[in-house]
Amino acid sequence: MPLFISFWIIFDGNRKVKQRRIMNTIKYNRQKGLSKMSEMIQNFIGKECIITTMNASVTGKIESAEGGWIKIRALDKNANTEIINVDYIIRIQEYPRNKNGKRKAAIY
């Protein structure tokens, strides 16, 4: 039992350190005006994408990108709409398709 707790503490601590580094990078980029993510997202508008943030991954169609935020329509049956801050996006990937145009299984 103590061994499990020590592994959990180490794992949780590493995650917090990574999040702190990312937050510091975001703060630095905002101060220097180095954030180019908004410009790059314009290429993905209208496409089905996998968007990875610090804590989660969202799959959906990008509807719009303005003012540092992007609007995403989910691909599930409910078609929920989500709004994500561009500063917290780590990765954007267009949803992979096979040669017939059908969606393939995505690897995150």
ZIWO-V944001 format. One record per residue. RES is the residue in one letter. PHI is phi in whole degrees, 0 to 359 (* if undefined). PSI is psi in whole degrees, -180 to 180 (* if undefined). D_CENTER is the distance of its C-alpha to the mean C-alpha in whole Angstrom. Layout:
res=RES phi=PHI psi=PSI d_center=D_CENTER
res=RES phi=PHI psi=PSI d_center=D_CENTER
This chain:
res=M phi=* psi=-47 d_center=35
res=P phi=298 psi=-32 d_center=35
res=L phi=295 psi=-42 d_center=33
res=F phi=298 psi=-44 d_center=30
res=I phi=297 psi=-41 d_center=30
res=S phi=294 psi=-39 d_center=30
res=F phi=296 psi=-40 d_center=27
res=W phi=296 psi=-42 d_center=25
res=I phi=296 psi=-43 d_center=26
res=I phi=296 psi=-46 d_center=25
res=F phi=298 psi=-47 d_center=21
res=D phi=296 psi=-38 d_center=20
res=G phi=295 psi=-41 d_center=22
res=N phi=296 psi=-39 d_center=20
res=R phi=296 psi=-42 d_center=16
res=K phi=294 psi=-37 d_center=18
res=V phi=295 psi=-43 d_center=19
res=K phi=297 psi=-43 d_center=15
res=Q phi=296 psi=-39 d_center=14
res=R phi=296 psi=-41 d_center=17
res=R phi=297 psi=-43 d_center=16
res=I phi=296 psi=-43 d_center=13
res=M phi=297 psi=-40 d_center=14
res=N phi=295 psi=-39 d_center=17
res=T phi=295 psi=-42 d_center=16
res=I phi=299 psi=-45 d_center=14
res=K phi=299 psi=-44 d_center=17
res=Y phi=297 psi=-45 d_center=19
res=N phi=295 psi=-36 d_center=17
res=R phi=295 psi=-42 d_center=18
res=Q phi=294 psi=-38 d_center=22
res=K phi=270 psi=-10 d_center=22
res=G phi=72 psi=35 d_center=20
res=L phi=265 psi=0 d_center=18
res=S phi=285 psi=112 d_center=15
res=K phi=254 psi=3 d_center=15
res=M phi=299 psi=-39 d_center=11
res=S phi=299 psi=-40 d_center=13
res=E phi=291 psi=-39 d_center=16
res=M phi=288 psi=-30 d_center=14
res=I phi=294 psi=-27 d_center=12
res=Q phi=304 psi=-29 d_center=15
res=N phi=290 psi=-20 d_center=16
res=F phi=259 psi=-1 d_center=13
res=I phi=296 psi=131 d_center=15
res=G phi=88 psi=0 d_center=17
res=K phi=251 psi=153 d_center=15
res=E phi=279 psi=125 d_center=13
res=C phi=225 psi=161 d_center=10
res=I phi=251 psi=120 d_center=7
res=I phi=247 psi=123 d_center=4
res=T phi=254 psi=126 d_center=2
res=T phi=250 psi=-172 d_center=3
res=M phi=300 psi=-42 d_center=7
res=N phi=248 psi=-13 d_center=8
res=A phi=210 psi=174 d_center=7
res=S phi=229 psi=134 d_center=6
res=V phi=237 psi=134 d_center=7
res=T phi=247 psi=127 d_center=9
res=G phi=179 psi=-178 d_center=11
res=K phi=263 psi=126 d_center=13
res=I phi=284 psi=120 d_center=12
res=E phi=267 psi=-43 d_center=15
res=S phi=203 psi=160 d_center=15
res=A phi=218 psi=115 d_center=14
res=E phi=205 psi=143 d_center=16
res=G phi=63 psi=31 d_center=17
res=G phi=83 psi=9 d_center=14
res=W phi=231 psi=150 d_center=12
res=I phi=237 psi=145 d_center=11
res=K phi=254 psi=126 d_center=12
res=I phi=236 psi=132 d_center=11
res=R phi=262 psi=119 d_center=14
res=A phi=295 psi=153 d_center=14
res=L phi=270 psi=0 d_center=16
res=D phi=281 psi=-179 d_center=18
res=K phi=295 psi=-33 d_center=21
res=N phi=284 psi=-24 d_center=20
res=A phi=53 psi=50 d_center=18
res=N phi=294 psi=154 d_center=17
res=T phi=253 psi=135 d_center=15
res=E phi=235 psi=149 d_center=12
res=I phi=238 psi=128 d_center=11
res=I phi=235 psi=138 d_center=8
res=N phi=287 psi=130 d_center=9
res=V phi=296 psi=-30 d_center=8
res=D phi=295 psi=-25 d_center=9
res=Y phi=265 psi=0 d_center=7
res=I phi=281 psi=129 d_center=4
res=I phi=261 psi=-38 d_center=5
res=R phi=208 psi=142 d_center=5
res=I phi=233 psi=131 d_center=6
res=Q phi=226 psi=130 d_center=9
res=E phi=292 psi=139 d_center=12
res=Y phi=298 psi=126 d_center=13
res=P phi=291 psi=146 d_center=16
res=R phi=231 psi=151 d_center=20
res=N phi=273 psi=-175 d_center=23
res=K phi=293 psi=-20 d_center=26
res=N phi=271 psi=-2 d_center=27
res=G phi=89 psi=3 d_center=24
res=K phi=275 psi=153 d_center=23
res=R phi=291 psi=134 d_center=19
res=K phi=266 psi=168 d_center=19
res=A phi=293 psi=131 d_center=18
res=A phi=267 psi=143 d_center=14
res=I phi=251 psi=120 d_center=14
res=Y phi=277 psi=* d_center=11
